[in-house]
Amino acid sequence: MSRWGFARTLPVRTGHGSSSSSERTGQESPQSAGPNLKEWLREQFCDHPLEHCEDTRLHDAAYVGDLQTLRSLLQEESYRSRINEKSVWCCGWLPCTPLRIAATAGHGNCVDFLIRKGAEVDLVDVKGQTALYVAVVNGHLESAQILLEAGADPNGSRHHRSTPVYHASRVGRADILKALIRYGADVDVNHHLTPDIRPPFSRRLTSLVVCPLYISAAYHNLQCFKLLLQAGANPDFNCNGPVNTQGFYRGSPGCVMDAVLRHGCEAAFVSLLVEFGANLNLVKWESLGPESRGRRKVDPEALQVFKEARSVPRTLLSLCRVAVRRALGKYRLHLIPSLPLPDPIKKFLIYE
C-alpha cells in the first residue's frame, strides 16, 4: 500500500522505447481494457485478491443505504474484517470503502453505523479523497457532521488538490463551512503548503486560485467569505507563509482585495476586507480603471468604498480589534466568547 492509499500503482511507460509494466507482466493496460475496464480497475486497485473482491454485498448495501443488510453482514467476522476494504461495487468504477460509498450517497445512519463498527474515517480513495470530502462535495451536511464528530480530518487529505473548506466556499454552503470551522478546519492554505515531510513553508503560494477566500469571492458567496474572515483567514493572501507574488500569472490578482475588485464583487466584500485589516497598498492603482482586466467590470460602489478607505487613516478602534485578534491567533479566536469581558466587547472582537 503506497502513501497515496493506492493498493497498486498504475502501469506507466518508463521512457522512450521501454515497455510498460503491463506489457512486461502480460496484463492489460487501461487503454486496451476496453469493455473490461471495470474488471481492470478491480484488478489494479482492490485491496484483496480478485476472488475475495467478487462479493460486494457490503459495499452495495452502503451504496443504497440498506442499514439492515449492513447490520446483518457485519455480524460475521469475514465481513467485519473487510470493513475498510476498497472494492469496485455494483454501480461504481472507483474502488472505495463502504464508508466512502455511504458518505457519497449521504446515508448518515449507515455512515454512523460503519464508524461504530470500526471503519477508518480518513482512508483515501484512489483519487486521494476522504469520506468527509465526498460528503461535502455532494452536499451532505449530516454525514459530514457525523464524520467530523468521529474525528475525521476537517482539512481532508494532502493527497488531493482540493479541500472540504475550499469546496464549501466555492458552492456557498455556509452551513457545511460552519461545521468544518467548528471542528478546526484551517481557513488558510497553510496545511497544503507545508507537508510533514518537508521543512515549514517549503512550498510557497504562487496563485490565489487555490485559496478559499478567493473562490468564495469569485462566486460571490458573501456569507462564506465573512465566515472565513471571522475564523481568522489572512485577508491579504489567505496564507500565513511566504508568498511569491512574482510567480503569480501575469495579469492575475495580486491579493484578495485585488481579486474582489476584479471579479466585480459588491461593496460588502470590500468593507469586510477593510474591517479585517487588509493591506490596501497591495492593490495597484493602475489595475483599477473603469474596467477591470478580468471578465467583469469593477463594481463602482465597491471601488468607491476602496478608494475612500485608502484615503483616510483607519480608526484606533479598528486597529485595536485587528491587533487583538492577531495576538490571539486564528486557532484561539473561538475562545473569545469565554473571555472575562463585557458582552459588547466580545461581540465586537468576533465581528457580530
C-alpha positions in Angstrom: 0.0 0.0 0.0 1.5 3.3 -1.0 1.3 6.6 0.9 -1.4 7.7 -1.5 -3.7 5.0 -0.4 -3.3 3.0 -3.7 -3.2 -0.7 -3.5 -1.0 -0.8 -6.6 0.4 1.8 -8.9 -0.8 2.3 -12.5 1.4 0.8 -15.2 3.2 3.6 -16.9 5.9 3.9 -19.6 9.3 4.4 -18.2 10.8 6.1 -21.2 11.1 6.1 -25.0 11.2 2.6 -26.3 10.7 1.0 -23.0 7.8 -1.2 -22.2 5.1 -0.6 -19.6 4.7 -2.8 -16.5 1.5 -4.2 -18.1 3.4 -5.2 -21.2 6.2 -6.9 -19.2 3.7 -8.8 -17.0 1.2 -9.6 -19.7 -1.6 -7.6 -18.0 -3.9 -5.3 -19.9 -3.4 -1.5 -19.8 -6.3 0.9 -19.2 -6.2 1.8 -22.9 -6.6 -1.8 -24.0 -9.0 -2.9 -21.3 -12.0 -1.6 -23.3 -15.3 -3.1 -22.1 -13.4 -4.9 -19.3 -12.3 -1.6 -17.7 -14.3 -2.3 -14.5 -12.5 -5.6 -14.1 -9.2 -3.9 -14.9 -9.8 -1.3 -12.1 -10.7 -4.0 -9.7 -7.5 -5.9 -10.5 -5.3 -2.8 -10.2 -6.7 -1.2 -7.1 -8.8 -3.6 -4.9 -7.2 -4.4 -1.6 -7.6 -8.2 -1.8 -7.2 -11.0 -4.4 -9.9 -10.9 -7.1 -11.7 -14.0 -5.8 -12.2 -12.1 -2.5 -13.5 -9.0 -4.2 -16.3 -10.6 -6.1 -18.7 -10.4 -3.1 -19.6 -6.7 -2.9 -22.7 -7.0 -0.8 -21.2 -4.9 2.0 -20.3 -2.1 -0.5 -23.6 -2.4 -2.3 -25.6 -2.1 0.9 -23.7 1.1 1.8 -24.5 2.5 -1.6 -28.2 2.0 -1.3 -28.4 2.9 2.4 -29.5 -0.6 3.4 -28.8 -0.4 7.2 -30.5 -3.7 7.9 -28.2 -5.6 5.5 -25.1 -3.8 6.9 -26.1 -4.9 10.4 -26.6 -8.5 9.2 -23.4 -8.8 7.3 -21.2 -7.2 9.9 -22.3 -9.8 12.4 -20.0 -12.1 10.6 -16.2 -11.9 11.2 -15.5 -12.3 7.5 -17.3 -9.1 6.7 -16.0 -7.2 9.8 -12.5 -7.9 8.5 -13.4 -6.3 5.2 -15.0 -3.1 6.6 -12.1 -1.0 5.3 -11.6 -2.8 2.0 -11.5 -0.8 -1.2 -13.6 -2.6 -3.8 -15.4 -1.8 -7.1 -19.1 -2.2 -6.2 -22.3 -2.6 -8.2 -22.7 0.9 -9.5 -19.2 2.4 -9.1 -16.0 2.4 -11.0 -13.5 3.7 -8.4 -12.5 1.2 -5.7 -13.8 2.6 -2.4 -14.5 1.6 1.1 -18.1 1.1 2.3 -17.8 4.3 4.4 -16.7 6.4 1.4 -19.6 5.0 -0.6 -22.2 5.7 2.2 -20.8 9.2 2.7 -21.0 10.0 -1.1 -24.7 9.0 -1.1 -25.4 10.8 2.1 -26.7 7.9 4.1 -26.0 9.3 7.6 -27.3 6.3 9.5 -25.0 4.0 7.5 -22.0 6.3 8.0 -22.6 6.3 11.7 -23.0 2.6 11.9 -19.9 1.8 9.9 -17.8 4.1 12.0 -19.1 2.4 15.2 -18.2 -0.9 13.7 -14.6 0.1 13.1 -14.5 1.9 9.7 -11.4 4.2 9.5 -12.7 7.8 8.8 -9.7 9.2 6.9 -8.9 6.5 4.4 -8.5 7.9 0.9 -9.7 6.5 -2.4 -7.6 6.2 -5.5 -8.1 10.0 -6.1 -6.9 11.0 -2.7 -10.5 11.8 -1.5 -11.6 11.2 2.1 -15.1 10.2 3.1 -15.6 13.7 4.5 -14.5 15.4 1.3 -17.0 13.4 -0.8 -19.8 14.1 1.7 -19.1 17.8 1.4 -18.8 17.7 -2.4 -22.2 16.1 -2.5 -23.8 18.5 0.0 -24.5 16.0 2.8 -24.3 18.1 6.0 -25.5 15.3 8.3 -22.9 12.8 7.0 -20.2 15.5 7.2 -21.1 16.2 10.8 -21.0 12.5 11.8 -17.6 12.1 10.3 -16.3 15.3 12.0 -17.6 14.1 15.3 -15.8 10.8 14.8 -12.5 12.6 14.3 -12.2 13.0 10.6 -9.6 15.5 9.5 -11.6 18.6 8.6 -8.8 19.5 6.0 -9.3 16.4 4.0 -6.1 14.8 2.6 -2.9 16.4 1.3 -3.0 13.8 -1.5 -6.0 15.7 -3.1 -5.7 19.1 -4.5 -8.9 20.4 -3.1 -10.2 20.6 0.5 -13.6 20.4 2.2 -13.3 24.1 3.1 -12.5 25.1 -0.5 -15.4 23.3 -2.0 -17.9 24.5 0.6 -16.7 28.1 -0.1 -17.0 27.7 -3.8 -20.6 26.4 -3.8 -21.8 28.7 -1.0 -22.6 26.0 1.6 -22.2 28.2 4.7 -23.8 25.6 6.9 -21.2 23.0 6.0 -18.4 25.6 6.2 -19.5 26.5 9.8 -19.3 22.8 10.8 -15.8 22.5 9.3 -14.6 25.6 11.1 -16.2 24.4 14.3 -14.1 21.3 14.1 -10.8 23.1 13.5 -10.5 23.3 9.7 -7.7 25.6 8.5 -9.3 28.5 6.7 -5.9 29.4 5.2 -4.0 27.2 2.7 -1.0 26.6 5.0 -1.8 22.9 5.6 -1.5 22.3 1.8 1.7 24.3 1.5 3.6 22.7 4.4 3.7 18.9 4.0 5.0 17.0 7.0 7.9 15.6 5.0 9.3 19.0 4.3 10.5 22.0 6.4 7.8 24.5 7.3 6.7 26.7 4.4 8.9 24.9 1.9 6.2 25.3 -0.7 5.2 28.9 -1.4 1.9 30.3 -2.5 2.1 31.2 -6.2 -1.6 31.6 -7.0 -4.7 32.9 -5.2 -6.9 30.4 -7.2 -6.3 27.7 -4.6 -7.5 29.9 -1.7 -11.0 29.6 -0.1 -11.3 33.4 0.2 -10.6 33.9 -3.5 -13.0 31.2 -4.6 -15.8 32.5 -2.4 -15.3 36.0 -3.8 -15.1 34.7 -7.4 -18.5 33.0 -6.9 -19.9 36.0 -4.9 -20.6 33.9 -1.8 -20.6 36.7 0.8 -21.7 34.6 3.8 -18.8 32.1 3.2 -16.4 35.0 2.7 -17.3 36.5 6.0 -17.2 33.2 7.8 -13.6 32.6 6.6 -12.5 36.1 7.8 -14.2 35.6 11.1 -12.4 32.4 11.6 -9.1 34.1 11.1 -8.3 33.8 7.4 -5.5 36.1 6.3 -7.2 39.0 4.4 -4.4 39.6 2.0 -3.3 36.2 0.7 -5.3 33.6 2.6 -1.9 32.2 3.7 0.4 32.9 6.6 3.6 31.7 5.0 5.8 33.3 2.3 4.0 34.4 -0.8 5.8 34.5 -4.2 3.8 37.3 -5.9 6.4 37.3 -8.7 5.3 33.8 -9.5 1.6 34.8 -10.0 0.3 34.6 -13.5 0.7 37.9 -15.4 -2.5 39.9 -15.1 -3.9 37.8 -12.3 -5.0 39.4 -9.0 -2.1 40.2 -6.6 -4.0 39.9 -3.4 -7.5 39.1 -2.2 -8.7 42.7 -2.3 -7.5 43.0 -5.9 -9.4 39.8 -6.7 -12.6 41.1 -5.1 -12.5 44.3 -7.2 -11.6 42.5 -10.5 -14.4 39.9 -10.0 -17.0 42.7 -9.7 -17.9 41.8 -6.1 -20.3 44.1 -4.3 -19.1 46.7 -1.8 -19.8 44.5 1.2 -16.8 42.3 0.2 -14.5 45.3 0.2 -15.9 46.6 3.5 -15.2 43.2 5.1 -11.6 43.2 4.0 -11.1 46.7 5.3 -12.6 45.8 8.6 -10.4 42.7 8.9 -7.2 44.6 8.3 -6.4 44.0 4.7 -3.3 45.9 3.4 -4.9 48.3 0.9 -1.5 49.3 -0.5 -1.1 45.9 -2.1 -3.6 46.9 -4.8 -2.0 48.8 -7.7 -3.9 51.8 -8.8 -3.2 51.2 -12.5 -5.2 48.0 -12.4 -8.3 49.8 -11.2 -9.5 51.7 -14.3 -13.2 51.9 -15.4 -12.9 48.3 -16.5 -11.0 45.5 -14.8 -8.7 43.3 -16.8 -10.9 40.4 -16.0 -14.1 39.3 -17.4 -16.3 41.7 -15.4 -16.4 45.3 -14.6 -15.3 46.6 -11.2 -18.4 47.4 -9.2 -18.4 51.3 -8.9 -19.7 51.3 -5.4 -17.1 48.7 -4.3 -14.3 50.8 -6.0 -15.6 53.9 -4.2 -15.5 52.2 -0.8 -12.0 51.0 -1.5 -10.7 54.5 -2.5 -12.3 56.1 0.5 -10.8 53.5 2.8 -7.4 54.0 1.3 -7.5 57.8 1.5 -8.2 58.1 5.3 -6.4 56.5 8.3 -8.2 53.7 10.0 -9.7 54.3 13.4 -7.8 53.4 16.5 -10.8 51.2 17.5 -10.5 49.2 14.3 -6.7 48.9 14.6 -7.0 47.6 18.2 -9.5 44.9 17.2 -7.3 43.7 14.4 -4.3 43.7 16.8 -6.1 41.8 19.5 -7.3 39.1 17.0 -3.8 38.7 15.6 -2.3 38.4 19.0 -4.8 35.6 19.9 -4.1 33.8 16.6 -6.7 32.1 14.5 -6.8 28.9 16.4 -7.8 30.7 19.6 -10.4 33.0 18.2 -13.2 30.5 19.2 -12.2 31.2 22.8 -13.2 34.9 22.7 -16.8 34.2 24.0 -15.3 32.6 27.1 -13.1 35.6 27.9 -13.9 37.6 31.1 -15.0 40.6 29.1 -18.3 42.5 28.7 -20.5 41.0 26.1 -20.4 44.1 23.8 -16.6 43.8 23.6 -16.7 40.1 22.9 -19.2 40.6 20.1 -17.1 43.4 18.7 -14.0 41.2 18.6 -15.8 38.5 16.7 -17.5 41.0 14.4 -21.1 40.4 15.5 
